[in-house]
Amino acid sequence: MAGTSSPDCTGDYREAGIYSLEPYYRRTDGAYFIWKHEGYNQYFVSPVKGVYEDSWSTAVGTRLGVCTPHGTYTGSPLMCV
């Protein structure tokens, strides 16, 4: 993840397992996850898998590109995993 965000979700992510039948990724310090919400067909970045009220999300169907903030989160991080 690159770009700007508040709180800061940028950093290095590594594949960490399977969630909703898709790979999920965890930031190397463990603070954030990238995971797919099966119902929305979008990838989300949040501190807890499955919780998207405060998060960032990708465009439908991709896990690459500029993310949209939700809830109290701001900024436009760039998902590139």
N, C-alpha and C positions, 0 to 999 in steps of 0.2 A: 504494500500500500504506500502510496506517495500522495503529495498534495497537502492541503490544509484541512484541519477539522478540529472541532472543539466538542468534547474532549478529544485528545490526540489519539487517533486509531492507526496512524501510519506506522510502518515498520515492516519487519520480515515475518512472513507467515509460512508455516510448513503444514503439509497434509497430516492430519491427526486421526483420521478414522472415517466412519460412514455415519451420516445423519440423513434421514428421509431418503434413503436409497442412493444418496449422492456423497461424494467425498466432502468433508469439511476441513477447514484449515484453522490453525491456532497460531496466534502471534507468539514469537519465541519467548516472550516473558509471561505468557499465559493470560494476559489481560483481556484479549478480544478474540472472537471467533468469526470466521466467514462460513456461512452455512446457507443451504437452500431451503426456502419455504415452499413446500410442495404445492400448496393451494394457490399461491401467487405466481409460481414459476419464476421467482426472483431470488437472487442471493442477497443476504443481509450481513452486515457487520455489527456485532453487538457483544457486550460482555458476557451474555448468557445465550447459549443456543436455544432457539425457539421463542425468544422474547424480542419483539420488533418495535415496541412502542417508542423506545429511545434507541435509534439505530440509524444506519445508512443503508440504502438499497441500490441495486443495479437496475438497468432497464430489463424488462421482461425477457427471459430466455437466455441471458448471458451473464457471465461473471467477470466481464472485462469492461472497463470504461469508468467514466465519472459517476460517482454515487450521489443519490439524493438524500438529504437529511430528513429525519422524522423525529417528532416529539421535541425534546429540548436540545437535541444535537444540532450543530451547525457545520458549515463548510462543505467542501466538495472533494473528498478524497478520491483518488484514482485507484481502482481495483485492478491489479495486474497479475493475479495468481492463476 
